[in-house]
Amino acid sequence: MSDTTESHRIAEPNDRFTITNVNRVRRHTERAHYDRASVFGILDRATVAHVAFVVDGRPMVIPMAYGRDGDRIYLHGARKSRVATAPVAEPVCISVTLVDGFVVARSAFDSSMNYRAVVIHGRAMEVQDEAERLRALECITEQILPGRWAEVPGPTAQELKATAVLAVEIETASAKVREGDVIHSDNSDERVWAGVVPVLSVIGAPATSVSVPADVPIPASVRRMCGFA
């Protein structure tokens, strides 16, 4: 990205989203985080967002790649996709979740997961400015594979014409984090095993496409992602 520091800026702990009835966490309020540092930290680790909106009176949820630029989330899709043809300034809700472990309790009721989740509320607006459209596509590309944008040719005029780019200004957001050990009910049986099973995300070795000549090296972005740069 042209300015990673600005796009993925580190927010101060007292830089918080205003708590309203829309973003207030109502269950386990001790797990709620409204500061931008927590919200952005989770957003910047994930790669897939679930975007909810309404089409013809029906709720729709679509998993989408995304990119963050400050308080703005960028999305993209085909011109005729449902999210791209939704009304202008359509309210949307965006959620991102990272699962860190399965909490195996002594009862099904007490079992849970360790997770980091973010819920965002805003309105989707199509980006018309060509410079911002390119910036948005760079953000989305870099969210998935940092450094890749500079390694490949930019989108063609035809590709840009076929692509709708949406910007969602974060109106309000909250994060919710569950971590730590099992929380047991008072009447749980101590002879039943309980614990936490970690969930790990592992990047495997890259498999070069058969269409790539043998003398073409693996690019730096992929090498960094796989941990052998």
C-alpha positions in Angstrom: 0.0 0.0 0.0 1.2 3.5 -0.7 0.9 4.6 3.0 0.4 1.6 5.3 1.0 3.7 8.4 -2.0 5.9 7.6 -4.3 3.1 6.5 -3.6 0.8 9.4 -2.9 3.5 11.9 -2.5 2.5 15.6 -5.3 4.1 17.5 -4.9 5.3 21.1 -6.8 3.4 23.8 -9.0 6.4 24.6 -9.9 6.8 20.9 -13.2 5.1 21.1 -16.4 4.6 19.1 -19.4 6.2 20.8 -21.5 3.6 22.6 -25.1 3.6 21.3 -28.0 1.2 21.3 -26.8 0.0 17.9 -23.3 -1.1 18.9 -23.7 -1.8 22.6 -22.7 -5.3 23.7 -25.5 -6.6 25.9 -24.3 -10.0 26.9 -21.0 -10.4 28.8 -20.4 -6.7 28.8 -17.0 -7.3 30.4 -15.8 -8.7 27.0 -16.8 -5.6 25.1 -14.2 -3.2 23.5 -15.1 0.0 21.9 -11.7 1.5 21.3 -10.4 1.7 17.8 -7.1 -0.1 18.7 -9.1 -3.2 19.5 -11.5 -3.0 16.6 -8.8 -2.2 14.1 -6.5 -4.9 15.5 -9.1 -7.6 14.8 -10.0 -6.2 11.4 -6.4 -6.1 10.2 -5.8 -9.7 11.1 -8.8 -11.1 9.3 -9.4 -11.6 5.5 -13.1 -12.3 5.2 -16.0 -10.2 6.3 -19.7 -11.1 6.3 -21.7 -8.2 4.9 -25.4 -8.0 5.8 -27.9 -5.8 3.9 -31.5 -5.9 2.8 -32.6 -6.6 -0.8 -36.3 -6.4 -1.7 -37.2 -6.6 1.9 -35.2 -9.7 2.6 -31.9 -9.9 4.6 -28.8 -11.0 2.8 -25.4 -12.0 4.2 -22.5 -12.3 1.8 -18.8 -13.3 2.7 -16.5 -10.8 1.0 -12.9 -9.8 0.8 -12.3 -6.3 2.2 -9.7 -3.7 3.0 -9.5 -1.0 5.7 -8.3 2.6 5.2 -8.7 4.4 8.6 -12.4 4.5 9.5 -13.4 3.3 6.0 -14.0 -0.3 4.9 -13.7 -1.0 1.2 -15.6 -3.8 -0.6 -15.7 -4.8 -4.3 -17.8 -7.0 -6.5 -19.2 -7.5 -10.0 -21.3 -4.7 -11.3 -24.4 -6.9 -11.2 -23.9 -8.5 -7.8 -26.6 -8.0 -5.2 -24.5 -5.8 -2.9 -23.4 -3.6 -5.8 -27.0 -3.0 -7.0 -28.4 -2.3 -3.6 -29.8 1.2 -3.1 -27.4 4.1 -2.6 -26.4 4.7 1.0 -27.8 1.3 1.9 -27.4 0.5 5.7 -25.0 -2.4 6.1 -23.7 -4.5 9.0 -20.2 -6.0 8.7 -18.9 -8.7 11.0 -15.5 -10.3 11.2 -14.6 -13.2 13.6 -11.3 -14.9 14.5 -11.7 -18.2 16.4 -8.9 -18.9 18.8 -10.0 -22.0 20.6 -12.8 -24.4 21.5 -13.8 -24.2 25.1 -14.7 -27.7 26.1 -16.7 -27.6 29.4 -18.1 -30.3 31.6 -21.6 -29.6 30.1 -22.8 -28.5 26.7 -24.4 -25.4 28.3 -21.0 -24.2 29.6 -19.1 -25.0 26.4 -18.0 -22.1 24.3 -15.3 -20.7 22.0 -12.4 -18.3 22.5 -12.8 -15.7 19.8 -12.2 -12.1 18.7 -15.1 -10.5 16.8 -16.0 -7.1 15.4 -19.4 -5.8 14.3 -19.5 -2.6 12.2 -22.5 -0.5 11.2 -22.4 2.0 8.3 -23.8 2.8 4.9 -22.4 1.5 1.6 -21.7 4.1 -1.1 -20.3 3.4 -4.5 -16.9 5.0 -5.1 -16.8 7.0 -8.3 -13.5 8.8 -8.1 -11.0 6.8 -10.1 -8.0 7.5 -7.8 -10.0 6.3 -4.8 -11.2 3.2 -6.7 -7.6 2.2 -7.3 -6.8 3.0 -3.7 -9.6 0.8 -2.5 -8.6 -2.1 -4.7 -5.0 -1.8 -3.4 -6.3 -1.9 0.2 -8.3 -5.1 -0.5 -5.4 -6.7 -2.3 -3.0 -5.8 0.5 -5.4 -7.0 3.2 -5.1 -10.5 1.8 -1.4 -10.5 0.6 0.7 -7.5 1.7 3.1 -6.4 -0.9 1.3 -8.0 -3.8 -0.1 -4.8 -5.4 3.4 -3.7 -6.4 4.3 -7.0 -7.9 1.5 -7.3 -10.5 0.1 -5.0 -13.2 -2.7 -2.7 -12.2 -6.3 -3.5 -13.3 -7.2 -2.8 -16.9 -9.8 -0.3 -18.0 -12.2 -3.2 -18.8 -11.6 -4.8 -15.4 -12.3 -1.5 -13.7 -15.5 -1.0 -15.7 -16.7 -4.4 -14.6 -16.0 -3.8 -10.9 -18.1 -1.9 -8.4 -16.2 -0.5 -5.5 -18.1 0.3 -2.3 -17.0 2.4 0.7 -18.5 1.9 4.1 -17.7 4.7 6.6 -17.7 3.2 10.0 -20.5 4.9 11.9 -20.1 2.8 14.9 -18.5 -0.4 15.9 -17.7 -2.8 18.8 -15.4 -5.7 19.5 -16.1 -8.7 21.7 -13.3 -11.0 22.9 -13.6 -14.2 24.8 -10.4 -15.7 26.1 -9.1 -17.9 28.9 -10.2 -21.1 30.6 -13.5 -22.9 31.0 -16.1 -21.2 33.2 -18.0 -24.0 35.1 -21.4 -24.0 36.6 -21.4 -24.6 40.4 -22.9 -28.1 40.0 -20.5 -29.3 37.4 -19.0 -32.8 37.7 -15.2 -32.6 38.5 -14.7 -36.1 37.1 -15.6 -34.9 33.5 -12.7 -33.7 31.4 -12.7 -30.0 30.5 -10.2 -27.7 28.8 -9.4 -25.5 25.8 -8.5 -26.8 22.4 -6.5 -24.1 20.5 -7.4 -23.3 16.9 -4.4 -22.4 14.8 -4.3 -20.9 11.3 -1.4 -22.3 9.4 -0.1 -21.0 6.0 1.1 -23.9 3.9 3.8 -24.1 1.3 2.9 -22.4 -2.0 2.0 -24.6 -4.9 3.2 -23.0 -8.1 0.6 -23.2 -11.0 1.5 -25.5 -13.8 1.2 -22.6 -16.2 4.2 -20.8 -14.6 7.6 -21.3 -16.3 10.1 -23.2 -14.0 12.5 -20.2 -13.9 9.9 -17.7 -12.5 10.7 -17.3 -8.8 8.1 -17.2 -6.0 7.4 -13.5 -5.3 8.5 -11.7 -2.1 4.9 -11.2 -0.9 4.2 -15.0 -1.1 7.5 -15.8 0.5 6.7 -13.5 3.4 3.3 -14.9 3.9 4.7 -18.5 4.0 7.4 -17.4 6.4 10.5 -18.1 4.4 11.3 -14.7 2.9 
